[in-house]
Amino acid sequence: MESIIVAAITVLVPSITTLITSKSVKRQANKHSARQSILQLILEDHVRSHENKLPENRQAILDEYDEYVKSGGNSYIHGKVEEYEEWYKELTKKVHKN
C-alpha cells in the first residue's frame, strides 16, 4: 500500500506543478501580448491624428485592456489607457466643433 501511495505522489506532484506553471506562463504571455497591443494601438492612433486622420483603434484598445486586466495587468497600462481616453475625448470635441 505504501508503494502505491508513493507512486501516486511521485506522479501527481510533478503533474500538478506542471499544470500550475503552464497556467501561470500562459497568463503572463496573455498579459504581455495585450500590453504590447495596447501600446501599439495607442501609438497608431496618435500617428493618425498627426496625419489629420481620426483615430480608429479605440474599441480595440478597450478590448485589449479588458484582457490585460483579466490577466493581472498593472497600473502603468491603466494610466496609459486613461490618458488615451482623455486625449480621445478632447480630440472628438474638437472634431465636433468644426
N, C-alpha and C positions, 0 to 999 in steps of 0.2 A: 504494500500500500504506500509506503514511504517513497519508493522509487517512482510510482505513478504521480504522486504529488510533486516531487522534484522535477520530473519530466514535464509536467504541465506548467509549472512555474518557469522552467527553462524556456519553454516555447512561448508562453503568454507574455511574460515581461518584455522581451525584445519586440514582440508584435505590437503590444500596446504602446511602447516607447516610439516605435517607427510610425505608428498611426498618429500619435500626438505631434511628433516632429513634422511629419508631412503636412498636417493641417496648419501648423504654425508657419511653415515655409510658404505654403500656398497663400495664406492670409497676407504675409509680408509682401509677396510678389504682387498680389492684387492691389495692395496699398501703394506700392511703388509705381505700378503701372498707372493707377488713377492719378497719382500725384503728378507724374510726368505729363499725362494727357491734359490735366487742368492747366498746368503752366504753359504748355504749348498752345492750347486753345485761347488762353488769355492773350498771349503774345500775338497770335494770328489776328485777333480782333483789334488789338492796338495798331498793328501794321495796317490793317484795312482802314481804320479811321484816319491814319496819316495819309492814306491814298484817297481820302474823301469818299470812302465807301462805308456803308453801315456794317456794324458788327453782325456776325451771323452764328456765333457759337454759344450764345447764352444758354440755351436749353441743354446742349451737350456738356457744358461746364457744370451746370446744376446736377445733371445725371451722374457725371463722374464724381462730383463732390459727395453725392449720396453714397456711392460705392466706397469712396475714400473713408467716410465716417463709419460705415459698416465694418470696414477693415481695421478700425482703430486709429484713424488719422489724428494728426495733432493740430495745434493752434496756428502753426505757420500758414498752412494752406487755408485754414478757416479765415485768417486775416486777409490773405490774397483774394479769396472769393468775395469777402465783404468789400474790399477796395474795388474790385471789378464791378460789383453791383452798384456802388455809389457812382463810379465812373460811367457805367452804362445808363443809369437814371439821368445823370446830368447831360449826357450826350443825346439821349432821346428827347429831353426837354428842349434842347437847342434845335433839334430837327423839327419838332412840332411847332416851334415858334416861327420858323421860316416858312 
